[in-house]
Protein backbone atom coordinates (compact mmCIF):
# COMPACT_ATOMS: atom_id res chain seq x y z
CA UNK A 1 0.00 0.00 0.00
CA UNK A 2 3.03 2.28 0.01
CA UNK A 3 2.35 5.68 -1.62
CA UNK A 4 -1.22 4.68 -2.53
CA UNK A 5 -3.85 7.41 -2.30
CA UNK A 6 -6.86 6.07 -0.41
CA UNK A 7 -9.97 8.01 0.58
CA UNK A 8 -11.84 6.81 3.68
CA UNK A 9 -15.32 8.26 4.11
CA UNK A 10 -16.25 8.23 7.79
CA UNK A 11 -12.66 7.56 8.81
CA UNK A 12 -12.69 9.43 12.12
CA UNK A 13 -14.32 6.75 14.31
CA UNK A 14 -15.03 3.04 14.61
CA UNK A 15 -14.04 0.78 11.75
CA UNK A 16 -13.19 3.71 9.49
CA UNK A 17 -10.68 5.10 11.97
CA UNK A 18 -9.09 1.66 12.36
CA UNK A 19 -8.74 1.44 8.57
CA UNK A 20 -6.96 4.81 8.55
CA UNK A 21 -4.61 3.71 11.35
CA UNK A 22 -3.73 0.57 9.40
CA UNK A 23 -3.12 2.55 6.22
CA UNK A 24 -0.75 4.96 7.97
CA UNK A 25 1.34 2.06 9.27
CA UNK A 26 1.63 0.78 5.69
CA UNK A 27 2.97 4.14 4.45
CA UNK A 28 -0.19 4.90 2.51
CA UNK A 29 -1.52 8.39 1.80
CA UNK A 30 -4.88 8.45 3.61
CA UNK A 31 -7.51 11.09 2.95
CA UNK A 32 -10.38 11.16 5.44
CA UNK A 33 -13.76 12.77 4.79
CA UNK A 34 -15.88 13.01 7.94
CA UNK A 35 -17.74 15.42 10.20
CA UNK A 36 -14.99 15.48 12.85
CA UNK A 37 -11.20 15.34 12.74
CA UNK A 38 -10.50 15.12 16.48
CA UNK A 39 -9.40 11.47 16.45
CA UNK A 40 -7.03 12.05 13.51
CA UNK A 41 -4.74 14.57 15.21
CA UNK A 42 -2.25 11.94 16.36
CA UNK A 43 -2.01 10.20 12.98
CA UNK A 44 0.80 11.40 10.72
CA UNK A 45 0.15 12.41 7.13
CA UNK A 46 -3.65 12.17 7.23
CA UNK A 47 -5.52 14.84 5.26
CA UNK A 48 -9.01 15.69 6.45
CA UNK A 49 -11.98 16.91 4.41
CA UNK A 50 -15.07 18.13 6.26
CA UNK A 51 -18.08 16.14 5.08
CA UNK A 52 -21.54 15.17 6.30
CA UNK A 53 -22.72 12.50 3.85
CA UNK A 54 -26.37 13.27 4.63
CA UNK A 55 -26.03 16.91 3.62
CA UNK A 56 -22.76 17.86 1.92
CA UNK A 57 -21.11 17.22 -1.42
CA UNK A 58 -17.54 15.91 -1.39
CA UNK A 59 -14.93 18.64 -2.01
CA UNK A 60 -12.79 17.26 -4.83
CA UNK A 61 -10.26 20.12 -4.72
CA UNK A 62 -8.68 18.55 -1.64
CA UNK A 63 -8.16 15.16 -3.32
CA UNK A 64 -5.21 14.07 -5.48
CA UNK A 65 -5.85 13.64 -9.23
CA UNK A 66 -5.39 9.87 -8.87
CA UNK A 67 -7.07 7.63 -6.29
CA UNK A 68 -6.13 3.99 -5.73
CA UNK A 69 -8.77 3.15 -3.15
CA UNK A 70 -12.06 4.27 -1.64
CA UNK A 71 -13.70 2.96 1.53
CA UNK A 72 -17.20 4.13 2.41
CA UNK A 73 -17.75 3.51 6.14
CA UNK A 74 -20.74 5.60 7.35
CA UNK A 75 -23.66 3.56 8.62
CA UNK A 76 -26.65 3.48 10.92
CA UNK A 77 -28.08 1.09 13.50
CA UNK A 78 -31.81 1.66 13.86
CA UNK A 79 -33.32 -1.31 15.70
CA UNK A 80 -37.06 -0.80 16.03
CA UNK A 81 -40.24 -2.86 15.53
CA UNK A 82 -41.47 -2.58 11.95
CA UNK A 83 -44.76 -0.94 12.91
CA UNK A 84 -42.85 1.88 14.63
CA UNK A 85 -40.78 2.72 11.56
CA UNK A 86 -41.98 5.59 9.41
CA UNK A 87 -40.94 6.52 5.89
CA UNK A 88 -38.62 9.19 7.28
CA UNK A 89 -36.59 6.56 9.12
CA UNK A 90 -36.32 4.38 6.01
CA UNK A 91 -35.31 7.39 3.91
CA UNK A 92 -32.64 8.49 6.39
CA UNK A 93 -31.08 5.01 6.46
CA UNK A 94 -31.10 4.90 2.65
CA UNK A 95 -29.60 8.39 2.44
CA UNK A 96 -26.66 7.58 4.69
CA UNK A 97 -25.97 3.98 3.70
CA UNK A 98 -26.82 3.89 -0.02
CA UNK A 99 -27.20 7.33 -1.58
CA UNK A 100 -24.19 8.71 0.30
CA UNK A 101 -22.09 5.91 -1.19
CA UNK A 102 -23.56 6.50 -4.65
CA UNK A 103 -22.75 10.21 -4.53
CA UNK A 104 -19.19 9.69 -3.32
CA UNK A 105 -18.43 6.97 -5.88
CA UNK A 106 -19.79 9.08 -8.73
CA UNK A 107 -17.64 12.04 -7.66
CA UNK A 108 -14.49 9.90 -7.22
CA UNK A 109 -14.86 7.69 -10.29
CA UNK A 110 -12.73 9.82 -12.66
CA UNK A 111 -9.88 9.77 -10.11
CA UNK A 112 -10.21 6.02 -9.52
CA UNK A 113 -10.09 5.39 -13.27
CA UNK A 114 -6.78 7.25 -13.49
CA UNK A 115 -5.02 4.65 -11.32
CA UNK A 116 -2.48 2.92 -13.55
CA UNK A 117 -2.51 -0.26 -11.48
CA UNK A 118 -6.26 -0.45 -10.99
CA UNK A 119 -8.31 0.69 -8.02
CA UNK A 120 -10.53 -0.74 -5.31
CA UNK A 121 -13.80 0.31 -3.68
CA UNK A 122 -14.89 -1.18 -0.34
CA UNK A 123 -18.44 -0.72 0.96
CA UNK A 124 -20.09 -1.98 4.14
CA UNK A 125 -23.22 -4.06 4.61
CA UNK A 126 -24.43 -6.08 7.62
CA UNK A 127 -25.06 -9.75 8.37
CA UNK A 128 -28.71 -8.78 8.88
CA UNK A 129 -29.19 -8.67 5.08
CA UNK A 130 -28.57 -12.40 4.57
CA UNK A 131 -29.67 -13.51 8.05
CA UNK A 132 -33.19 -12.47 8.95
CA UNK A 133 -33.14 -10.58 12.24
CA UNK A 134 -36.07 -8.98 14.07
CA UNK A 135 -36.18 -5.17 14.35
CA UNK A 136 -33.69 -4.76 11.45
CA UNK A 137 -36.18 -3.89 8.68
CA UNK A 138 -34.87 -0.41 7.91
CA UNK A 139 -31.13 -1.02 8.13
CA UNK A 140 -31.35 -4.42 6.40
CA UNK A 141 -33.28 -2.82 3.54
CA UNK A 142 -30.70 -0.05 3.13
CA UNK A 143 -27.71 -2.40 3.36
CA UNK A 144 -29.42 -4.87 1.01
CA UNK A 145 -29.43 -2.04 -1.52
CA UNK A 146 -25.71 -1.55 -0.84
CA UNK A 147 -25.07 -5.22 -1.65
CA UNK A 148 -27.03 -4.86 -4.89
CA UNK A 149 -25.00 -1.77 -5.78
CA UNK A 150 -21.78 -3.66 -5.01
CA UNK A 151 -22.58 -6.52 -7.38
CA UNK A 152 -23.72 -4.19 -10.15
CA UNK A 153 -20.65 -1.96 -9.95
CA UNK A 154 -18.28 -4.92 -9.62
CA UNK A 155 -19.56 -6.14 -12.99
CA UNK A 156 -19.68 -2.68 -14.58
CA UNK A 157 -16.25 -1.45 -13.43
CA UNK A 158 -14.30 -4.68 -13.95
CA UNK A 159 -11.47 -5.26 -14.56
CA UNK A 160 -9.98 -1.83 -13.76
CA UNK A 161 -11.85 -1.16 -10.52
CA UNK A 162 -12.69 -3.85 -7.97
CA UNK A 163 -15.82 -3.39 -5.84
CA UNK A 164 -16.44 -5.40 -2.67
CA UNK A 165 -18.66 -5.16 0.41
CA UNK A 166 -17.95 -6.41 3.92
CA UNK A 167 -20.92 -7.48 6.06
CA UNK A 168 -19.81 -7.49 9.72
CA UNK A 169 -21.79 -8.74 12.64
CA UNK A 170 -21.97 -6.68 15.84
CA UNK A 171 -18.68 -4.82 16.25
CA UNK A 172 -17.46 -2.74 19.18
CA UNK A 173 -17.78 0.76 17.76
CA UNK A 174 -19.37 4.03 18.94
CA UNK A 175 -22.30 3.25 16.63
CA UNK A 176 -23.03 0.06 18.58
CA UNK A 177 -22.46 1.58 22.01
CA UNK A 178 -26.10 1.36 23.10
CA UNK A 179 -26.21 -2.35 22.22
CA UNK A 180 -23.16 -3.06 24.39
CA UNK A 181 -23.85 -0.69 27.28
CA UNK A 182 -23.97 -3.33 30.03
CA UNK A 183 -22.01 -6.46 30.80
CA UNK A 184 -25.17 -8.55 30.40
CA UNK A 185 -25.71 -7.18 26.88
CA UNK A 186 -22.09 -7.81 25.97
CA UNK A 187 -22.17 -11.38 27.27
CA UNK A 188 -25.44 -12.17 25.50
CA UNK A 189 -24.15 -10.74 22.21
CA UNK A 190 -20.89 -12.66 22.44
CA UNK A 191 -22.70 -15.90 23.28
CA UNK A 192 -24.75 -15.72 20.06
CA UNK A 193 -21.59 -15.95 17.95
CA UNK A 194 -19.58 -19.12 17.24
CA UNK A 195 -16.36 -17.31 18.24
CA UNK A 196 -18.02 -16.31 21.53
CA UNK A 197 -16.82 -12.73 21.27
CA UNK A 198 -17.84 -9.38 19.83
CA UNK A 199 -16.08 -8.15 16.73
CA UNK A 200 -13.35 -5.54 17.08
CA UNK A 201 -12.79 -2.69 14.60
CA UNK A 202 -9.33 -4.02 13.76
CA UNK A 203 -10.84 -7.38 12.71
CA UNK A 204 -12.84 -5.65 9.99
CA UNK A 205 -10.16 -3.07 9.16
CA UNK A 206 -7.62 -5.75 8.33
CA UNK A 207 -9.99 -7.26 5.77
CA UNK A 208 -10.85 -3.85 4.31
CA UNK A 209 -7.19 -2.91 3.84
CA UNK A 210 -6.50 -6.29 2.23
CA UNK A 211 -9.31 -5.65 -0.28
CA UNK A 212 -8.01 -2.14 -0.92
CA UNK A 213 -4.47 -3.39 -1.55
CA UNK A 214 -2.99 -5.06 -4.64
CA UNK A 215 -2.79 -8.30 -2.67
CA UNK A 216 -6.60 -8.32 -2.57
CA UNK A 217 -6.92 -8.18 -6.34
C-alpha positions as CSV (number, residue, x, y, z in Angstrom):
1,X,0.0,0.0,0.0
2,X,3.0,2.3,0.0
3,X,2.3,5.7,-1.6
4,X,-1.2,4.7,-2.5
5,X,-3.9,7.4,-2.3
6,X,-6.9,6.1,-0.4
7,X,-10.0,8.0,0.6
8,X,-11.8,6.8,3.7
9,X,-15.3,8.3,4.1
10,X,-16.2,8.2,7.8
11,X,-12.7,7.6,8.8
12,X,-12.7,9.4,12.1
13,X,-14.3,6.8,14.3
14,X,-15.0,3.0,14.6
15,X,-14.0,0.8,11.7
16,X,-13.2,3.7,9.5
17,X,-10.7,5.1,12.0
18,X,-9.1,1.7,12.4
19,X,-8.7,1.4,8.6
20,X,-7.0,4.8,8.6
21,X,-4.6,3.7,11.3
22,X,-3.7,0.6,9.4
23,X,-3.1,2.6,6.2
24,X,-0.7,5.0,8.0
25,X,1.3,2.1,9.3
26,X,1.6,0.8,5.7
27,X,3.0,4.1,4.4
28,X,-0.2,4.9,2.5
29,X,-1.5,8.4,1.8
30,X,-4.9,8.4,3.6
31,X,-7.5,11.1,3.0
32,X,-10.4,11.2,5.4
33,X,-13.8,12.8,4.8
34,X,-15.9,13.0,7.9
35,X,-17.7,15.4,10.2
36,X,-15.0,15.5,12.8
37,X,-11.2,15.3,12.7
38,X,-10.5,15.1,16.5
39,X,-9.4,11.5,16.4
40,X,-7.0,12.1,13.5
41,X,-4.7,14.6,15.2
42,X,-2.2,11.9,16.4
43,X,-2.0,10.2,13.0
44,X,0.8,11.4,10.7
45,X,0.2,12.4,7.1
46,X,-3.7,12.2,7.2
47,X,-5.5,14.8,5.3
48,X,-9.0,15.7,6.4
49,X,-12.0,16.9,4.4
50,X,-15.1,18.1,6.3
51,X,-18.1,16.1,5.1
52,X,-21.5,15.2,6.3
53,X,-22.7,12.5,3.9
54,X,-26.4,13.3,4.6
55,X,-26.0,16.9,3.6
56,X,-22.8,17.9,1.9
57,X,-21.1,17.2,-1.4
58,X,-17.5,15.9,-1.4
59,X,-14.9,18.6,-2.0
60,X,-12.8,17.3,-4.8
61,X,-10.3,20.1,-4.7
62,X,-8.7,18.5,-1.6
63,X,-8.2,15.2,-3.3
64,X,-5.2,14.1,-5.5
65,X,-5.8,13.6,-9.2
66,X,-5.4,9.9,-8.9
67,X,-7.1,7.6,-6.3
68,X,-6.1,4.0,-5.7
69,X,-8.8,3.1,-3.2
70,X,-12.1,4.3,-1.6
71,X,-13.7,3.0,1.5
72,X,-17.2,4.1,2.4
73,X,-17.8,3.5,6.1
74,X,-20.7,5.6,7.3
75,X,-23.7,3.6,8.6
76,X,-26.7,3.5,10.9
77,X,-28.1,1.1,13.5
78,X,-31.8,1.7,13.9
79,X,-33.3,-1.3,15.7
80,X,-37.1,-0.8,16.0
81,X,-40.2,-2.9,15.5
82,X,-41.5,-2.6,12.0
83,X,-44.8,-0.9,12.9
84,X,-42.8,1.9,14.6
85,X,-40.8,2.7,11.6
86,X,-42.0,5.6,9.4
87,X,-40.9,6.5,5.9
88,X,-38.6,9.2,7.3
89,X,-36.6,6.6,9.1
90,X,-36.3,4.4,6.0
91,X,-35.3,7.4,3.9
92,X,-32.6,8.5,6.4
93,X,-31.1,5.0,6.5
94,X,-31.1,4.9,2.6
95,X,-29.6,8.4,2.4
96,X,-26.7,7.6,4.7
97,X,-26.0,4.0,3.7
98,X,-26.8,3.9,0.0
99,X,-27.2,7.3,-1.6
100,X,-24.2,8.7,0.3
101,X,-22.1,5.9,-1.2
102,X,-23.6,6.5,-4.7
103,X,-22.8,10.2,-4.5
104,X,-19.2,9.7,-3.3
105,X,-18.4,7.0,-5.9
106,X,-19.8,9.1,-8.7
107,X,-17.6,12.0,-7.7
108,X,-14.5,9.9,-7.2
109,X,-14.9,7.7,-10.3
110,X,-12.7,9.8,-12.7
111,X,-9.9,9.8,-10.1
112,X,-10.2,6.0,-9.5
113,X,-10.1,5.4,-13.3
114,X,-6.8,7.2,-13.5
115,X,-5.0,4.6,-11.3
116,X,-2.5,2.9,-13.6
117,X,-2.5,-0.3,-11.5
118,X,-6.3,-0.5,-11.0
119,X,-8.3,0.7,-8.0
120,X,-10.5,-0.7,-5.3
121,X,-13.8,0.3,-3.7
122,X,-14.9,-1.2,-0.3
123,X,-18.4,-0.7,1.0
124,X,-20.1,-2.0,4.1
125,X,-23.2,-4.1,4.6
126,X,-24.4,-6.1,7.6
127,X,-25.1,-9.8,8.4
128,X,-28.7,-8.8,8.9
129,X,-29.2,-8.7,5.1
130,X,-28.6,-12.4,4.6
131,X,-29.7,-13.5,8.1
132,X,-33.2,-12.5,9.0
133,X,-33.1,-10.6,12.2
134,X,-36.1,-9.0,14.1
135,X,-36.2,-5.2,14.3
136,X,-33.7,-4.8,11.5
137,X,-36.2,-3.9,8.7
138,X,-34.9,-0.4,7.9
139,X,-31.1,-1.0,8.1
140,X,-31.3,-4.4,6.4
141,X,-33.3,-2.8,3.5
142,X,-30.7,-0.1,3.1
143,X,-27.7,-2.4,3.4
144,X,-29.4,-4.9,1.0
145,X,-29.4,-2.0,-1.5
146,X,-25.7,-1.5,-0.8
147,X,-25.1,-5.2,-1.7
148,X,-27.0,-4.9,-4.9
149,X,-25.0,-1.8,-5.8
150,X,-21.8,-3.7,-5.0
151,X,-22.6,-6.5,-7.4
152,X,-23.7,-4.2,-10.1
153,X,-20.6,-2.0,-9.9
154,X,-18.3,-4.9,-9.6
155,X,-19.6,-6.1,-13.0
156,X,-19.7,-2.7,-14.6
157,X,-16.3,-1.4,-13.4
158,X,-14.3,-4.7,-14.0
159,X,-11.5,-5.3,-14.6
160,X,-10.0,-1.8,-13.8
161,X,-11.8,-1.2,-10.5
162,X,-12.7,-3.8,-8.0
163,X,-15.8,-3.4,-5.8
164,X,-16.4,-5.4,-2.7
165,X,-18.7,-5.2,0.4
166,X,-17.9,-6.4,3.9
167,X,-20.9,-7.5,6.1
168,X,-19.8,-7.5,9.7
169,X,-21.8,-8.7,12.6
170,X,-22.0,-6.7,15.8
171,X,-18.7,-4.8,16.3
172,X,-17.5,-2.7,19.2
173,X,-17.8,0.8,17.8
174,X,-19.4,4.0,18.9
175,X,-22.3,3.3,16.6
176,X,-23.0,0.1,18.6
177,X,-22.5,1.6,22.0
178,X,-26.1,1.4,23.1
179,X,-26.2,-2.3,22.2
180,X,-23.2,-3.1,24.4
181,X,-23.8,-0.7,27.3
182,X,-24.0,-3.3,30.0
183,X,-22.0,-6.5,30.8
184,X,-25.2,-8.6,30.4
185,X,-25.7,-7.2,26.9
186,X,-22.1,-7.8,26.0
187,X,-22.2,-11.4,27.3
188,X,-25.4,-12.2,25.5
189,X,-24.2,-10.7,22.2
190,X,-20.9,-12.7,22.4
191,X,-22.7,-15.9,23.3
192,X,-24.7,-15.7,20.1
193,X,-21.6,-16.0,17.9
194,X,-19.6,-19.1,17.2
195,X,-16.4,-17.3,18.2
196,X,-18.0,-16.3,21.5
197,X,-16.8,-12.7,21.3
198,X,-17.8,-9.4,19.8
199,X,-16.1,-8.1,16.7
200,X,-13.4,-5.5,17.1
201,X,-12.8,-2.7,14.6
202,X,-9.3,-4.0,13.8
203,X,-10.8,-7.4,12.7
204,X,-12.8,-5.6,10.0
205,X,-10.2,-3.1,9.2
206,X,-7.6,-5.8,8.3
207,X,-10.0,-7.3,5.8
208,X,-10.9,-3.9,4.3
209,X,-7.2,-2.9,3.8
210,X,-6.5,-6.3,2.2
211,X,-9.3,-5.7,-0.3
212,X,-8.0,-2.1,-0.9
213,X,-4.5,-3.4,-1.6
214,X,-3.0,-5.1,-4.6
215,X,-2.8,-8.3,-2.7
216,X,-6.6,-8.3,-2.6
217,X,-6.9,-8.2,-6.3
